Amino acid sequence: MKQTILYRIPSSYRDEFRIQGFHFGDEQGEKSIAIVGAMRGDEIQQQFICARLVNLLEKIERQGQITPGCKITVIPSCNPFSMNVGRRFWTMDNTDINRMFPGYDKGETTQQIAGAIFKHLEGYKYGVQMASYYMPGEFVPHVRMLKAGYEDVEGAKLFGFPYVSVRKPLPFDTTLLNYNWQVWDTKAYSIYAGKTVRLDVDGARMTVECILRFMYSTGIISTKPLKWGFTSTLIDEDDLVTIKTQVAGIYQKIKPAGSVVLKGDVLAHVIDPFNGAVIEEIKSPCYGEVFFAHDNPLVLQSATVFKIHAV
């Protein structure tokens, strides 16, 4: 393993900003796969997964089980400043690094950071980003891809997650790492590992197993997986059943992500914050599996609280 500083910014008031990369295998070999962790300051689960992956890859390398001629890079965190102070986005101007790709070395700070990251990530055959959703909640762990015309659905199934999700990109999605990786000829996959601000140890273990399974299936490592995972179901996000609240209040989730629900099952309650009465009982409109579940203790009116894969 070789640890390097990929980018740094000096600071007048605290330790300098650094992005660290961990490299495994043949330093001069083919850029086989890059895994990027926390892009935002609240992506604790994403950084935890990458840290575990670094630990395991170091052992795999010592055992000589990285295929000769292959190079693996892991970047656990691209935004340690924001994580240190508990902010989701860049601490100075609240901008999102993951909306700044491919970056610009003479632009705003987050554009410069994105540009420096992308410079190191260009040329990899496969790219994996540990992503998070813009709404607070939990997912069934899955691989997500933008339908940019370059998506590799069959490759995504090699991870062995329960679902492979695709969606049509919106105009602002063209500044995401996943989209730009695809445009620059990298087969890119975004992984949603269940949670974001809270640790899910079982979900992290499953995600690490899936990434190692993918690397074995693509010939990057020779460490054979203990199990072969799921036969992934391909879904289009536009086909998911979306459930929104009718009122605002204290939110009590009853059915977590991964729950199989019948039509009419109670999914959650919205409670009046002053008298404790249940002011909305959220019920499932169909039979299926809860794909996404809101998990913030407060909820606004007309907020998306569930997405269900109906069967």
LUMKOL-480250 format. One record per residue: x, y negated, z negated of N, C-alpha, C, O in turn; residue in three letters. Coordinates in steps of 0.001 Angstrom, whole numbers, plus 500000, padded with zeros to 6 digits. Each point is the difference from the previous one (the first is absolute). Layout:
% residues N
XYZXYZXYZXYZALA ...
This chain:
% residues 311
500841501201500000499159498799500000500870498756500000500999499918499284MET 498605499119501531500681498719500019498984498906499699498967499906500662LYS 501328499272498344499117498908499621500578498693500515501172499702499773GLN 497997499507500928500472498731500562499008498885499692498830500252499713THR 501658498507500351499146498825499894499659499567501426500880499583500753ILE 497856500516499613499572499684501364499792498503500198500152499488501109LEU 499498499809497804499733498567500116500071499395498601499629500639499016TYR 500848498132500911500076499318498704499754498509500180500328499412501031ARG 499080499991497925499789498554499945500502499525498643499538500504498976ILE 501394498542500978500467499498498702498903499211499289499126499418500643PRO 500927500570498038499020499264499205500723499140498973501012500407499429SER 498449498387500345500619499075499043499605500307498566500679499575499065SER 498223501165500749499435500139498663499999501426499465499797500206498803TYR 500421500764502045499960501392499549500859500840500924500653499474500901ARG 499348501815498880500785500895500839499581499857501461498844499690500287ASP 502084500533500632499693499838501410498978501037500482499866501084499431GLU 499428498550501623499040500898500631500769500993500871500808499605500841PHE 498934501689498949500703501034500770499014501062500473499087500393499275ARG 501119500052501939499278501160500516501015501120500166500981499864500731ILE 498772501241498583500940501111500003499515501129500909498812500319500047GLN 502130500267500665499706501155500839500818501203499560501144499858499569GLY 498265501323500541500678501246499658500055500860501260498977500293500619PHE 502246500105499746500213500709501265500487501423499723500841500234499131HIS 498610500693501626500331501416499834500329500606501360499499499562501035PHE 501355501454498933500357500687501237501160499336500692500876499419499359GLY 499125500671501957501096499506500829499841498504500229499082499569500698ASP 501811499641498715499919498542500099500053499534501455499369499004500354GLU 501377501710500488500138499626501410499068500813500906500073499904501225GLN 499071500878498172499132500875500783498749499303500515499863498780499901GLY 499233502013500647498743499475500516499168499414498859499888500593498927GLU 499535498241501321499086499407499019498708500812500026499123499763500831LYS 500771501189498258498908500979500068498721499504499355498941500030500625SER 501142499510498123498789499553499302500352498950498959501012500101499307ILE 498128498885500599500123498965498970498704499968499212498913500032500576ALA 501206499904498104498840499933499116500080498692499222501003499730499338ILE 497946499460500738499968498696499350498959500027498884498861500414500215VAL 501532499146498603499119500019498840499258498703499778499323499510500904GLY 500793499923497900499180498851499589500348498752500809501119499493499928ALA 497915500023500835500142498739500714499404498862499173500304498826500213MET 498839501553498840499313499027499155500315500285498536500389501110499639ARG 499437497882499538500444500093498619499166500880499099500423500315498888GLY 498381500097501569499166500866499164499990501447500474499220500807499494ASP 501631499534501466500003501346500561500893500935499164501029500493500463GLU 498542499723498308500770500808499058500044501461500455501059500627499985ILE 497805499903500412499944501388500457500920500227501200500663501032500099GLN 499367498001500801500806500126501214501500500019499677500757500778500580GLN 499657498361498493501410499998499609500355501274499236501083500557500183GLN 498017499893498976500226501231499235500210501190500933500879500829499762PHE 498327499258501284500131501096500970501358499948500680500667501025500142ILE 499747497780500280501300499883500677501154500325499056500988500604500416CYS 498892498997498309501037500327499021500132501510499843501113500524499945ALA 497765500173499984500024501464499899500592500619501265500716500999499944ARG 498971498391501187500523500511501269501516499844500076500698500898500472LEU 499814497951499059501453499792499965500660501071499134501027500567500373VAL 498378499701498475500550501001499088500057501377500643501003500702499877ASN 497931499686500805499951501329500634500912500084501214500652501022500213LEU 499405497908500594500850500025501184501481500089499640500792500601500726LEU 499572498790498137501390500121499545500336501459499706501094500461500327GLU 497976500267499059500212501420499716500012500821501293500822500903500156LYS 498277498787500758499938500710501280501289499801500790500497500926500642ILE 500043497842499302501254499714500695501157500785499384500837500543500721GLU 499210499517497950501075500744499330499963501485500358501037500663500037ARG 497769499849500224499852501410500363500227500256501480499865501130500468GLN 500486497806500277500299500154501426498780500297500852500113500666501030GLY 498701498843498551498771500331500707499446498846500836498844500037500421GLN 501973498946499818499648498983500989500653500416501317501199500277500046ILE 498013499764501011500483500474501293501163499141500487499893498773499988THR 501218501836500441501143499221500511499570499052501127499222500362500883PRO 501310498418499054499678499012501026498770499168499698499630499141500801GLY 499720501095498050498792499251499631500302498999498886500754500288499071CYS 498650498553501043500138498964498973498621499664499430499041499790500743LYS 500878500164497935498759499668499290500249498752499168501017499902499313ILE 498063499148500744500109498785499189498725499818499180498893500169500512THR 501272499486498216498869499698499116500223498605499412501063499704499454VAL 497915499446500669500022498664499388498886499981498957498841499794500360ILE 501467500414498364498933500095498989499185498733499819498793500074499771PRO 501854498741500329499292498747499760500531498901500907501209499824500149SER 497855499433500459500365498845500814499651498691499306500221498924500557CYS 499232501159498225499563498793499306500142500132498485499009499875499280ASN 502207500377500220500174500174498550499703498738499199499591500108498844PRO 500597498686501726499692498770499275498535499982499557499695499731498838PHE 499401500559502107498571499939499679499615501073498993499148499770499142SER 501472501396500955499701501061499044500471499604498601499344500321499009MET 501779498992500910500532499580498700499063499052499256499956500002498770ASN 499296499189501980499127499004499354498518500361500144499136499197499647VAL 500565501986500861498621500460500065499147499307501039498797499833499802GLY 501809499759501307499253499362501085499939500947501199500971500702500282ARG 497903499324500421499867500885501159500830499488501177500678500782500667ARG 499273497910499591500677499439501154501247499211499573500331499936498817PHE 500339499478502150501242499273499755499772498915498956499028499248500077TRP 501864500675498956499771499183498812499926498495500288499305499270499294THR 501402500268501731500080498550500229498777499431500714499501498940499621MET 500011501756501412498908499428500804498846500973500223499097499722500790ASP 500929501425498512498892500966500063499782500561501409498875500356500351ASN 502176499726500450499884500608501327500346501487499920500673500450499072THR 498854500292501914500102501456500026501103500417500969499895499745501199ASP 501156500891498298501102500437500862499494500917501105500489499945501128ILE 498527500902498549499501500949500997499114499344501059499458500700500857ASN 500383497993499107499315499273501065500972499102500757499584499031500635ARG 501712501287499302501022499132500578500873500697501046500977499416500468MET 498694501798499899500859500739500934499694499615501449498860499670500326PHE 502159500372500549501352500537499788500963499055499292501186500307499876PRO 498320498545499659500846499087499250500660498943500864499955500049501229GLY 500663498987498084500662498886500685501080499468499073499712499520498904TYR 501543500568501548501121499682499099500149498515499691500810499629499150ASP 498421499511501526500059498561499715498657499491499474499779498791499937LYS 499332502117499690498671499620499552499901499867498495500999499783499314GLY 497767500351500173499772499969498566500684501199499328500405500949500671GLU 499714498996498016500750501026499274499488501407500305500786500908500269THR 497890499268499687499457501343500244500216500434501444500140501194500263THR 499889497863500681500324500345501386501457500467500109500311500942500728GLN 500570498382498535501412500392500016500189501387499373500777500816500495GLN 498492499436498400500094501315499357499512501086500950500653501030500165ILE 498183498732500465499453500981500948500960500232501161500184501135500441ALA 500423497800500048500947500134501096501213500830499614500467500835500775GLY 500040498927498017501160500769499532499650501472499823500788500876500356ALA 498016499401499086499571501385499833499863500676501354500484501115500200ILE 498848498199500737499726500616501304501284500255500787500086500954500773PHE 500910498184499021501287500208500661500590501345499611500593500680500838LYS 499253499710497906500529501283499536499101501164500388500462501139500080HIS 498246498586500163499053501076500278499853500302501486499454501042500365LEU 501018498075500487499901500243501439500798501244500397501077500264499465GLU 498379500479501469500733501121500571499774501339499339500507501012500484GLY 498740499028498417499711501285499365498928500742500806499070499394500532TYR 501083501901499542499033500806500748498649500015499294498953499896500639LYS 501083500236498032498775500014499203500094498931498914501068499750499441TYR 497784499622500273499934499015498935498800500252499117498889500194500494GLY 501326499806498191498930500239499036499948498815499043501003499639499386VAL 497812499762500496499815498914499035499026500435498923498914500496500299GLN 501474499317498448499110500259498880499141498752499813500442499018499404MET 498336501025501105499172498803500092498964499935498877499795500969499270ALA 499555497865500607498892499831499058498891499226500677500223499305500992SER 498570500824498458498816499380500582499827498594499444500476499689498908TYR 498832499457501860499811498614499561498961499882498890499942498976499320TYR 499225502069500485499025500002498908500467500945498905500591501038500299MET 499154498623498421500418500898498916499189501282500022498772499962500081PRO 501904501163499848499285501267500005500917501170500228501220499848500059GLY 498183501331500070500753501225500195499502500716501248498828499907500367GLU 502092500810500275499711500728501220500222501492499806500720500423499095PHE 498657500360501759500500501346500243501331499818500745500014499320501026VAL 501096501252498512501279499802500694499884500369501479499450501044500352PRO 501082498077500508499869500238501443501053499216500769500681499131499455HIS 499433501200501825500852499261500936499093499090500819498941500418500467VAL 501481498352499699499204499031500750500838499440501145501189499725499844ARG 498166500114501305500698499447501165499107499000500717498777500139500024MET 501856498853500556499294499047500838499933500551501423500972500558500509LEU 497867499278500124499850500457501380500560498929500937499262499257500647LYS 502075500694499400500684498996500809500400500535501368500627499297500792ALA 499007501951499480500381500613501266501265500824499896500398500656500963GLY 500247499317497860501243500742499795499872501007498856500968500681499661TYR 497839499415499745499830500828498800500223501482500314499686500476501091GLU 500864500237497926500350501417500141499151500810499028500425500295498883ASP 498376500059501555499066500698499122500507501394499648499932500413498842VAL 500569500305502140500473501365499748501184499998499048500126500889499158GLU 500740498116500972501118499887499066499522499714498596500569500508499034GLY 498375498673500837499471499664498676499457501232499290500044500071498772ALA 499453500884501968499449501212499390501086500868499366499697500865499178LYS 501566498914501195501098500803499455500236499719498514500607500819499310LEU 498922498035500190500144499709498568499173500972499157500397500362498892PHE 498462500055501634499133500906499242499106499306498995499576500627499029GLY 500118498073501176499041499305499156498576500440500347499769500536501084PHE 499276499246498009498613500370500325499461499275501229499241500575500781PRO 501155498148499394499455499206501097501104499290500779501032499617499448TYR 498719500219501852500729499058500839498975498976500457499020500344500660VAL 501208498397498988499042498929500279500559499076501078501173499625499965SER 497979500014500988500395499036501030498987498857500008498835500183499645VAL 501618498664500756499086498873500138500526499040501060501201499914500255ARG 497858499368500351500350499010501006500635498793499322499434499483499038LYS 501723500050501432500646498858499344499245498701500253499446499786501079PRO 500543499352497907499478498651500122501141499076500420501163500388499889LEU 498542498399500591501078499120500485501129499782498992501169499966500385PRO 498494499884498314501067499733499024500812501252499671501034499902499339PHE 498516501271501110500760501226499749501275500079500827500860500837499727ASP 499274498309501273501201500024500849501246499553499246501113500120500513THR 498705499360498262501158499578499200500356501027498926500834499724499137THR 498548501453500904500307501039499027501243500787500405500334500080501183LEU 500342500496497840501143500855500273499594501182500868500693500315500968LEU 498182500354498703499569501170500753499828499671501475500483500738500859ASN 498836498164499444499740499613501395501303499723500742500191500475501119TYR 500703498761498265501243499636500673500937501186500146500716500100500997ASN 499291500791498037500762501231500159499555500734501264500832500458500783TRP 497853499650499411499485500707501169500422499316501296500411500659500955GLN 499483498007499071500364499250501202501471500190500341500372500019501174VAL 500471500123497794501443500193500209500371501489500017501110500372499621TRP 497958500468500819500253501421500311500320500875498793500664501026500148ASP 498882498597498676500084500880498830498614500595499741499000499282500023THR 500943502009499737498731500636499648499713499675498539500654500514499092LYS 498351498622500700499787499409498682498751500547499331498970500215500638ALA 501152500006498047498895500527499203499926499212498691501013499794499332TYR 497776499768500310499777499378498697499348501034499093499009500629500370SER 501556499540498441499473500981499048499337499273498838500593499118499379ILE 498169501266500341499257499484498852499959501105498953499357501033500189TYR 501337498731498711500287501071499038499067499992498799500425500317498889ALA 498320499330501310499029500084498923499804498699499263498922499410500065GLY 502104500127499231499882498796499177501078498991500361500853500263500849LYS 499102498576498496500977498937500260500624499517498700501183500241499757THR 498042499082499405500568499381498790500141500994498853500675499706499014VAL 498708501452501094500102501035498964500714501217500549499879500320501183ARG 500868500361497955500690501208500421499023501162500074499187500210499100LEU 500909500532501979499275501251500162501067501057500270500427500191501139ASP 499994500491497804501128500927500111499681501146500960500846500392500804VAL 497937500142499113499621501085500905499973499516501448500460500697500904ASP 498993498095499309499973499439501348501396499716500528500266500182501188GLY 500639499367497925501381499746500403500697501296500386500703500056501009ALA 499100500992498181500614501284500312499499500540501349500782500509500803ARG 497923499374499430499422500448501265500584499218501179500307500576501043MET 499844498117498784500519499157501077501446500338500315500373500091501170THR 500447500098497804501400500376500216500076501348500725500798500170500922VAL 498375500778498659499967501308500664499624499846501470500568500668500864GLU 498469498447499418499563499797501383501107499384500858500182500388501154CYS 500558498649498281501088499374500756501110501017500274500533500055501108ILE 499812500741497893501021501034500201499517501048500998500788500517500792LEU 497914499797499170499429500957500957500120499455501426500311500740500933ARG 499439497968499221500135499367501315501445500060500482500258500301501166PHE 500686499414497935501410500026500387500448501410500377500816500176500905MET 498647500829498397500318501388500363499403500343501363500664500618500832TYR 498098498986499392499308500334501249500623499314501211499895500505501118SER 500751498355498673500642499289501102501496500292500097500706499394500805THR 499770501536498371501385500443500099501021499102499355501188500115500300GLY 498394498991498822500937499078499360500672500648498798501182499764499750ILE 498080501047499506500563500751498876499648501475500171499089500354500747ILE 501644500489498554499752501444500081499371500544498724499856501213499846SER 499765497889499232499356500416498760498560500411500309499156499153500291THR 500578502122499645498683500509500378498969499627498934500261500185498811LYS 498573499293501585498977499637499004499428501222499307499900501080500583PRO 499724498724498154499422501103499236498602500352500501499579501154499922LEU 499704497845500594498671500237500555499808499079501201500718499014500168LYS 498303501327500660499867499320501281498943498919500024499733499424501055TRP 499670500291497824499085498865499935498686500246500716499609501140500249GLY 499718497765500077498674500054500614500098500021501521500983499535500578PHE 498003501001500049499781499771501421499254498677500097498799499943499735THR 501894499009500638499470498634499877498763499786500863499937500439501148SER 499083498874498272498803499589500727500230498607500567500365499084499262THR 499425500745502038500165498699500641498701499209499868498930500487500363LEU 501170498293499116498825499141499874500322498618500559501145499550499970ILE 497826499794500536500086498601500408499367499179498883498879500293499583ASP 501809498694499930499484499224498864498660499340500295499226499727499082GLU 500495500014502192498716499407500350498842500956499732498850499574499896ASP 501453501714499992498950500990499774499725500262498519499046500704499670ASP 501770498744499439499763500178498575498752499224499560499735498907500500LEU 499512501661498571498811499331499463500450499034498902500577500422498998VAL 499160498291501189500414498959499058498844499626499076498879499761500450THR 501414500192498249498984499650498999500443498727499296501123499911499504ILE 497980499100500455500295498716499364499051499738498830498904500555499930LYS 501542498599499170499175499632498846498956498951500400500181499248500958THR 498748500729498296498969498982500196500113498878498978499478498904500203GLN 501214501386498689500152499010498926501440500026499493500770500909500312VAL 499574498078498902501311499942499357499873500410498535498928499885499405ALA 502178500596500021499974500357498589501164500883499609500987500112500728GLY 498888500517498109500999500971499539499762501303500752498867500465500126ILE 502198500102500361499881501158500896500429501275499273501104500082499461TYR 497999500912500535500294501290499380499962501085501079498929500409500449GLN 502244500042499954500088501041501031499659501354499391500435500320498893LYS 498795500459501826499634501346499549500665501069500871500491501004499484ILE 499526498783501820500591500974500922501324499468500542500013498983500694LYS 501101501684499003501299499550500518500216500454501439499223500790500536PRO 501831498706500076500381500446501341500251501503499983500587500537499061ALA 498959500125501988500144501448500094498777500767499546499924501213500199GLY 499109498102499189498782500659499539499107500364501182499839499213500933SER 499590501974499020498981500391500969498650499586499431499658500379498880VAL 499574498848501878498742499452499501498847500386500926500175500194501203VAL 498661499908498202498773500251500741499235498694500170500240499036499273LEU 498850500933501675499158498826500173499208499769498716499343500910499496LYS 500722497873499984499297499659498776500831500082498741499562499536498947GLY 501640501048501130500857500054498820500398498590499554500259499128500830ASP 499786500659497859500422498702499468501517499895500074500721500848499475VAL 499746498107501177501435499793500190500593499041498969501145500161499577LEU 498065498839500025500509498980499078498835499187499452498891500026500533ALA 501392499253498387499048499055499428500623498607500013501207499847499807HIS 497970499155500420500389498612499779499224499523498772498775500101499951VAL 501950499383499065499424499680498695500009498493499779500969499309500314ILE 497931500207499139499918498581499658501036499688498922500002500650498954ASP 500882498370501273501079499730499038499533499331498714500793499841499072PRO 497917499756500850499516499306498813499084500859499127500016499877498775PHE 499175501005501859499092500799499186500201501502500132499304500773499342ASN 501637499654501496500337501415500113499026500841500791500159501219500071GLY 498837498166500527499026500762500795500597500401501345500802499267500578ALA 498796501908499912500400500431501343499161499230501008498786500191500077VAL 501852498943500693499265499170500952500054500556501421499251499559500872ILE 501632501407499356499987500710501281500537501409499801501039500202499372GLU 498246500752501166500445501390500022500352500320501444499125500069500862GLU 502166500125499394500466500224501368499922501487500308500615500819499317ILE 498627499521501710499785501399500352500573500307501384500106499122500856LYS 500256502132499337500526500420501289498872500118501026498979500627499720SER 501188498787501448498972500109501029500111501271500843499194500229500902PRO 501823500603498792500243501156500863500782501075499239500458499785498878CYS 499678501358501759500844501093499501501393499840500599500138499796501206TYR 500889500296497962501353499867500514501029499909498896499721500348498852GLY 501467499186501489501093499851499037500320498532499823500071499251500974GLU 500124500334497773500386498612499719501436499795500484500943500581499462VAL 499198498587501556501313499739500598500703498845499294501213500035499794PHE 498014498939499835500530498841499276499029499635498889498785500034500191PHE 501757499616498640499176499583498870500622498776499332501164500027499599ALA 498065498918500285500414498790499278500255500369498534499240500779499425HIS 501816498672499964500266500350498603500343498801499121500553500163498912ASP 499119498629501557500174498819499165498846499926499005498873500317500381ASN 501342499283498364498907499959499018498954498921500269498920500030499411PRO 501383499027501462499025498990500414499743500136501489500872500429500755LEU 497920499201499665499669500096501417499149498803500393499192499518499207VAL 500991500006502016499231498882500524498809500508500811499945501171500378LEU 499123497950499878498871500344500851500472500232501435500858499271500497GLN 498593501727500160500309500347501393501428500515500177500545499943501102SER 500059500555497828501345500566500095499898501466500426499075500711499608ALA 501891499724501197500069501417500377500529500795498818501099499736499513THR 498123501241500019500404500778498831500235501472500333500696500693499257VAL 498739499793501840500239501381500409500050500100501516499317499267500716PHE 501509501659499752499963500441501393499911501527499949500789500660499324LYS 498246499880501394499732501437499942500176500621501373499504499489501004ILE 501216501628499018500096500797501217498791500938500034499981501028499324HIS 499026498609501458498759500762500055500167501237500871500666499959501035ALA 498725501137498540500074501257500771498587500523500254499832501044500630VAL 
